[in-house]
Amino acid sequence: MKTITQAQRQQFKDSGVLHLPQLLDDASLQLARAAYEWSLSNPGRGATNLTQGAPGTFYGDLANPKCFPAYEAVNNKTILPQIISQLWDKPEVWFLYEQVFLKVGDVNEMAKRTPWHQDLPYLPIEGMDLAVAWISFESLDKQASLEFVVGSHRGTLFDGSRFDADDDTLPLYGDGSLPRLPDIEANRVDYKIISFSVQPGDVVIFHPAMLHGGAPTPAGKTRRTLSLRFFGADAKVALRPGDTMERLAKIGTADNIHPMIKAKNLGSGAAFRDPGFPKVHG
């Protein structure tokens, strides 16, 4: 039985990211791959072609409110929720949402990189008991893997990136409430950047406030990745720019509305909860 050591728990707390080689056995990896394939076959409202005229393929989807039954096995029959609980040193873990990426390099040119960003500016949540479990179904060397700015989960929360084709730092909100993203890629020497060579079965776990970005996919290569996001007991509602009273009043309760959106109505600072979130540990 794999367990988290105190040293690993401290490393995650300090640096914001932890690489766990071969955490998933073959059966668990198959469950994760089945969930990923379900998402590819059942695109939700978040499905997006991120290629934007660049070579190759760059497709993503996330937070499909219909995904929960399809992800039940990976959440209940793998070690992931237990490992997340051990990292936080707290028992309760809820599944927040899924995200899938499919990146394919062109025959002669690499696919574009995922711009540097943090996840939290896009999400109505905050807290230390937050984690993203990132899984690659292909072997990747460091140059083709996900990259992180070490310790940035404890630093400034920046405005989100619009993933604009011409400017990675173009603000998502742009109202001045969050500072604009720095151009990390143009100034890499100024940051402590880390990445990991990964094999199928490895899991990289990071806090969603981490500055991170995806390296470009080499020509002729495919990168299929699945991110599973979890929250724990200390998670609080964090309203973002644009979450006005008028907009919140329009949030309904239909099945096709993600519980992450419904939770906004609890109000800023409230415990982040909704019956639609599966409790996967504790």
Secondary structure by P-SEA (a helix, b strand, c coil): cccccaaaaaaaaaccbbbbcccccaaaaaaaaaaaaaaaacccccccccccccccbbbbccccccccccccccccccaaaaaaaaaacccbbbbcbbbbbbbbbccccccccccccccccccccccccbbbbbbbcccccccccccccccccccccccccccccccccccccccccccccccccccccccbbbbbbccccbbbbbbcccccccccccccbbbbbbbbbbbcccbbbbbcccccaaaaaacccccccccccccccccccccccccccccccc
